[in-house]
Amino acid sequence: MEPTTSTGAQDDSLFEHYVFHAASGQDPLRVDKFLMNFIENATRNKIQQAAKSGHIWVNGSAVKQNYKVKPGDEVKVLFEHPPYELLLTPEDIPLDIVYEDEELLVVNKPAGMVVHPGHGNYQGTLLNALVHHFENLPLNSDKRPGLVHRIDKDTSGLLVIAKTEVAMSKLAEQFFLKTSTRTYVALVWGSVKEDKGTVEGHIGRNPKNRLQMQVFADGTEGKHAVTHYEVIERLGYVTLIRCHLETGRTHQIRVHLKHIGHTLFNDSRYGGDAILKGTVFTKYRQFVENAFKVLPRQALHAQTLGFIHPKTGEFMEFTAPIPPDFENCIEKWRGYSTHSQ
């Protein structure tokens, strides 16, 4: 079952309310560690404080932080957070606007910026910047002004933002019907053998770590997902590829590439921040660690975005250059692959 969040008043405070159901294959695990696997950006200290305050329940009873979660347990937790109106506080954050007209704008989001406020990220988001720079943005189905789609915090690249109700409706329809086009550049571990390929497999939450998604190849769980890829450049122990999304599932590229054995370089959530290919020699290890420092996030960039303009009917496509941190990492691998041959 998917986690749910809600807000409600208690002692004149607002809380984020999460509910999780432990999978049938869940190994006994302390509830504080269990929740660390389920709630993004929640620190262990914050979870322990919730337990001490009596705000963690298992099967309806308050538990201590050392309670061992078992298969089938229902786990609930409340966290204090700022009032909802503060989550949409306008902030004077610069925007890299690639294109703008009366109906929409296209922005180039930097890596490290969260798209919208959520647990642990209440300020400094793209949405905080948007409501500062633009008034009366239309609400999407999640009540988030202007947002048509999203990309991960540590993924850089292009997003289209709706400025009118008509634009929101027509752009959202294109993303739903998969008529918009999106391509990403990714640096992955390993030498991708085929010049072109397609990864197809249902994507759903990992039942043991719900901060991760996983492929359910038999299609029994998750949602249908298709990613097409082509090799741009082979750089020894890593490969630079371009990915085209046919569908748009959470973490789709990251999960599909890991599924075929080519985890994104420095993708900490999916194990790409370890040395997955290459030698064990000290000089190589130092080189990879330096490459991690040059690109301290997953190697993924939303490079192109195409859609039909909601008012003119014209097909429009935009391109964002690979950012310096990513480009510098690619250059390091080019140099290493050349000198190691």
C-alpha positions as CSV (number, residue, x, y, z in Angstrom):
1,M,0.0,0.0,0.0
2,E,1.3,3.5,-0.8
3,P,2.1,5.9,2.0
4,T,-0.4,8.6,2.6
5,T,0.1,12.1,4.0
6,S,-2.4,14.5,5.6
7,T,-2.4,17.5,7.8
8,G,-4.4,18.0,11.0
9,A,-4.4,20.2,14.1
10,Q,-3.0,19.0,17.4
11,D,-1.9,21.2,20.2
12,D,-2.2,24.2,17.9
13,S,0.4,22.7,15.6
14,L,0.2,21.1,12.2
15,F,1.7,17.7,11.4
16,E,2.6,15.6,8.5
17,H,0.9,12.3,8.9
18,Y,2.4,9.1,7.3
19,V,0.9,5.6,7.2
20,F,2.9,2.6,6.0
21,H,2.2,-1.2,5.8
22,A,5.1,-3.5,6.3
23,A,5.5,-6.0,3.4
24,S,4.9,-9.7,3.9
25,G,8.7,-10.3,3.4
26,Q,9.7,-7.6,5.9
27,D,12.6,-8.7,8.2
28,P,12.3,-7.6,11.8
29,L,13.6,-4.0,11.9
30,R,13.6,-1.3,14.5
31,V,10.8,1.2,13.7
32,D,13.2,4.2,13.6
33,K,15.3,2.4,10.9
34,F,12.2,1.2,9.1
35,L,10.9,4.8,8.8
36,M,14.3,6.0,7.6
37,N,13.7,3.8,4.6
38,F,10.3,5.2,4.0
39,I,10.4,9.0,4.6
40,E,12.7,11.1,2.5
41,N,14.9,13.6,4.4
42,A,13.7,12.4,7.8
43,T,16.6,12.3,10.2
44,R,16.9,9.5,12.7
45,N,16.9,12.1,15.5
46,K,13.6,13.5,14.3
47,I,12.0,10.0,14.1
48,Q,13.3,9.2,17.6
49,Q,11.8,12.5,18.9
50,A,8.5,11.5,17.4
51,A,8.7,8.2,19.3
52,K,9.5,9.9,22.6
53,S,6.5,12.2,22.0
54,G,4.2,9.3,21.5
55,H,3.7,10.1,17.9
56,I,4.6,6.7,16.4
57,W,2.0,4.0,16.4
58,V,2.1,0.4,15.3
59,N,-1.3,-1.3,14.9
60,G,-2.9,1.5,16.8
61,S,-0.6,1.5,19.8
62,A,2.2,4.0,20.6
63,V,5.7,2.4,20.5
64,K,9.2,3.2,21.4
65,Q,12.0,3.7,18.9
66,N,13.4,0.2,19.4
67,Y,10.1,-1.6,18.5
68,K,10.8,-4.2,15.8
69,V,8.5,-3.9,12.8
70,K,7.1,-7.2,11.6
71,P,5.4,-8.3,8.4
72,G,1.9,-6.8,8.1
73,D,2.4,-4.1,10.7
74,E,0.6,-0.8,10.2
75,V,3.0,2.0,11.1
76,K,1.8,5.6,11.6
77,V,3.9,8.7,12.4
78,L,3.3,12.4,12.9
79,F,5.9,15.1,12.3
80,E,5.5,18.8,13.0
81,H,6.0,21.0,10.0
82,P,5.5,24.7,9.2
83,P,1.9,25.8,8.4
84,Y,0.9,25.1,4.8
85,E,0.9,28.7,3.8
86,L,4.6,29.0,4.7
87,L,5.3,26.1,2.3
88,L,4.4,28.5,-0.5
89,T,6.3,31.5,0.8
90,P,7.6,33.5,-2.2
91,E,11.4,33.6,-2.2
92,D,13.5,35.8,-4.4
93,I,15.5,32.9,-6.1
94,P,16.9,33.5,-9.6
95,L,15.3,31.5,-12.4
96,D,17.1,30.4,-15.5
97,I,14.3,31.1,-18.0
98,V,14.9,29.6,-21.4
99,Y,11.6,30.8,-22.9
100,E,8.6,32.7,-21.8
101,D,5.3,34.0,-23.2
102,E,1.8,34.8,-21.9
103,E,0.9,31.1,-21.6
104,L,4.0,29.4,-20.2
105,L,7.7,29.4,-19.5
106,V,10.5,26.9,-19.7
107,V,13.1,26.9,-17.0
108,N,16.4,25.2,-16.7
109,K,16.5,23.8,-13.1
110,P,19.9,23.5,-11.5
111,A,20.9,20.3,-9.7
112,G,20.3,20.5,-6.0
113,M,17.0,22.4,-6.2
114,V,13.9,20.6,-5.1
115,V,10.9,21.3,-7.4
116,H,8.2,21.7,-4.7
117,P,8.2,21.9,-0.9
118,G,7.9,18.7,1.1
119,H,9.2,17.0,4.1
120,G,12.7,18.3,4.9
121,N,12.6,20.8,2.0
122,Y,10.3,23.6,3.1
123,Q,12.3,26.4,1.5
124,G,14.5,27.2,-1.5
125,T,12.4,25.2,-4.0
126,L,11.5,26.0,-7.6
127,L,7.9,26.5,-6.5
128,N,9.0,29.1,-3.9
129,A,10.8,30.9,-6.7
130,L,7.9,30.7,-9.1
131,V,5.3,32.2,-6.7
132,H,7.7,35.1,-6.1
133,H,8.3,35.9,-9.8
134,F,4.7,35.2,-11.1
135,E,1.3,35.9,-9.7
136,N,-1.9,33.8,-10.0
137,L,-0.3,30.7,-11.4
138,P,-2.9,28.0,-12.1
139,L,-3.0,25.0,-9.7
140,N,-2.3,21.5,-10.9
141,S,-4.2,18.4,-9.6
142,D,-2.0,18.4,-6.5
143,K,-2.7,22.1,-5.8
144,R,0.9,23.1,-6.8
145,P,1.0,26.4,-8.7
146,G,2.2,26.2,-12.3
147,L,3.8,22.7,-12.1
148,V,3.0,20.5,-15.1
149,H,5.7,17.8,-14.3
150,R,8.8,17.4,-12.1
151,I,12.4,16.1,-12.1
152,D,14.4,14.9,-9.1
153,K,16.3,17.3,-6.8
154,D,19.7,16.2,-8.1
155,T,18.7,16.0,-11.8
156,S,19.4,19.2,-13.7
157,G,17.5,20.4,-16.8
158,L,14.3,21.6,-18.4
159,L,10.8,22.0,-17.0
160,V,7.7,23.7,-18.6
161,I,5.6,25.8,-16.2
162,A,2.0,26.8,-17.0
163,K,0.9,30.4,-16.5
164,T,-2.8,30.0,-17.4
165,E,-5.5,27.5,-16.7
166,V,-5.7,26.6,-20.4
167,A,-2.0,26.0,-20.6
168,M,-2.1,23.9,-17.4
169,S,-4.9,21.7,-18.8
170,K,-3.4,21.3,-22.3
171,L,0.1,20.7,-21.2
172,A,-0.9,18.2,-18.5
173,E,-2.9,16.4,-21.1
174,Q,0.2,16.0,-23.3
175,F,2.2,14.6,-20.5
176,F,-0.6,12.2,-19.6
177,L,-1.0,11.1,-23.3
178,K,2.8,10.9,-23.7
179,T,2.8,13.2,-26.7
180,S,5.4,15.5,-25.1
181,T,9.0,14.6,-25.8
182,R,11.8,14.4,-23.3
183,T,15.4,13.3,-23.6
184,Y,18.1,13.0,-20.9
185,V,21.8,12.6,-21.0
186,A,23.2,10.1,-18.5
187,L,26.6,8.8,-17.5
188,V,26.3,5.1,-16.4
189,W,28.6,2.5,-15.0
190,G,29.9,-0.1,-17.4
191,S,30.3,-0.4,-21.1
192,V,26.9,-0.5,-22.7
193,K,27.2,-3.2,-25.4
194,E,24.4,-2.2,-27.8
195,D,24.4,1.1,-29.6
196,K,20.7,1.4,-29.1
197,G,18.2,-0.4,-26.9
198,T,14.9,-0.3,-25.0
199,V,14.2,-1.1,-21.4
200,E,10.6,-2.1,-20.6
201,G,9.4,-3.1,-17.2
202,H,6.8,-2.1,-14.6
203,I,8.1,0.3,-12.0
204,G,6.8,0.5,-8.4
205,R,7.9,1.1,-4.9
206,N,10.5,-1.2,-3.4
207,P,8.4,-2.8,-0.6
208,K,11.5,-2.9,1.8
209,N,12.7,0.6,1.0
210,R,10.0,2.9,-0.2
211,L,12.5,5.7,-1.0
212,Q,13.6,3.5,-3.9
213,M,11.6,2.3,-6.9
214,Q,12.2,-1.1,-8.6
215,V,11.3,-3.0,-11.7
216,F,8.7,-5.7,-11.5
217,A,9.6,-7.5,-14.7
218,D,6.5,-9.8,-14.5
219,G,4.2,-6.9,-14.5
220,T,2.4,-8.0,-11.3
221,E,3.0,-4.7,-9.6
222,G,3.9,-1.1,-10.5
223,K,3.1,0.9,-13.6
224,H,4.1,0.2,-17.2
225,A,7.3,2.0,-18.1
226,V,9.4,2.3,-21.3
227,T,12.8,3.9,-21.7
228,H,14.7,4.1,-25.0
229,Y,18.5,4.7,-25.0
230,E,21.4,5.2,-27.4
231,V,25.1,5.4,-26.8
232,I,26.8,8.8,-27.2
233,E,30.3,7.8,-26.2
234,R,32.0,4.9,-24.5
235,L,34.6,6.0,-21.9
236,G,36.1,2.7,-20.6
237,Y,34.4,1.8,-17.3
238,V,31.5,4.2,-17.9
239,T,29.3,5.1,-20.9
240,L,27.6,8.4,-21.9
241,I,24.1,7.7,-23.2
242,R,21.0,9.6,-24.3
243,C,17.6,8.4,-22.9
244,H,14.2,9.1,-24.4
245,L,11.2,8.7,-22.1
246,E,8.1,7.0,-23.6
247,T,6.5,7.1,-20.1
248,G,7.3,9.2,-17.1
249,R,7.5,7.2,-13.9
250,T,9.2,8.2,-10.7
251,H,13.0,7.6,-11.0
252,Q,12.3,5.8,-14.3
253,I,15.7,6.3,-16.0
254,R,17.6,5.6,-12.7
255,V,15.6,2.4,-12.1
256,H,15.6,1.1,-15.6
257,L,19.3,1.5,-16.1
258,K,20.1,-0.1,-12.8
259,H,17.8,-3.0,-13.9
260,I,20.0,-3.7,-16.9
261,G,23.2,-3.4,-14.9
262,H,24.2,0.2,-15.7
263,T,23.5,2.2,-12.6
264,L,23.9,6.0,-13.0
265,F,27.3,7.3,-12.0
266,N,27.2,8.7,-8.4
267,D,23.5,7.9,-7.9
268,S,23.7,7.3,-4.1
269,R,20.1,6.1,-3.8
270,Y,20.7,3.2,-6.1
271,G,24.3,2.4,-5.3
272,G,26.0,4.3,-8.0
273,D,28.2,6.2,-5.5
274,A,30.3,3.0,-5.1
275,I,33.0,1.8,-7.6
276,L,30.9,-0.6,-9.6
277,K,33.3,-1.2,-12.5
278,G,37.1,-1.1,-12.9
279,T,40.1,-2.2,-10.9
280,V,40.9,-2.1,-7.2
281,F,44.1,-0.3,-7.6
282,T,44.7,2.8,-5.4
283,K,45.2,5.2,-8.3
284,Y,41.9,4.2,-10.0
285,R,40.1,4.4,-6.7
286,Q,41.4,7.9,-6.2
287,F,40.4,8.9,-9.7
288,V,36.8,7.8,-9.2
289,E,36.6,9.5,-5.8
290,N,37.8,12.7,-7.5
291,A,35.2,12.3,-10.2
292,F,32.6,11.9,-7.5
293,K,33.8,15.2,-6.0
294,V,33.6,16.9,-9.4
295,L,30.0,15.7,-9.9
296,P,28.5,15.3,-6.3
297,R,25.1,14.0,-7.6
298,Q,23.7,11.5,-10.0
299,A,24.9,12.0,-13.6
300,L,21.5,12.8,-15.2
301,H,20.5,15.9,-17.1
302,A,17.1,16.7,-18.7
303,Q,18.5,18.0,-21.9
304,T,15.6,18.5,-24.3
305,L,11.9,19.1,-23.9
306,G,9.3,19.3,-26.6
307,F,5.5,20.0,-26.6
308,I,2.7,21.6,-28.6
309,H,2.1,25.1,-27.6
310,P,-1.4,25.2,-25.9
311,K,-2.5,28.4,-27.7
312,T,-0.7,28.5,-31.1
313,G,-0.7,24.7,-31.8
314,E,3.0,25.0,-32.8
315,F,5.4,22.2,-31.8
316,M,8.2,23.7,-29.7
317,E,11.5,22.1,-28.6
318,F,14.1,23.4,-26.2
319,T,17.6,22.3,-25.3
320,A,19.7,23.0,-22.2
321,P,23.4,22.5,-22.3
322,I,25.1,19.9,-20.1
323,P,26.0,21.9,-16.9
324,P,29.6,22.4,-15.9
325,D,29.8,19.8,-13.1
326,F,28.5,17.1,-15.4
327,E,30.7,18.2,-18.3
328,N,33.8,18.3,-16.1
329,C,33.1,14.8,-15.0
330,I,32.8,13.6,-18.6
331,E,36.1,15.3,-19.5
332,K,37.8,13.5,-16.6
333,W,36.6,10.2,-17.9
334,R,37.6,11.1,-21.4
335,G,41.1,11.8,-20.2
336,Y,41.3,8.6,-18.1
337,S,40.0,6.3,-20.8
338,T,42.4,7.8,-23.3
339,H,45.5,7.4,-21.1
340,S,44.5,3.9,-19.8
341,Q,44.3,2.3,-23.2
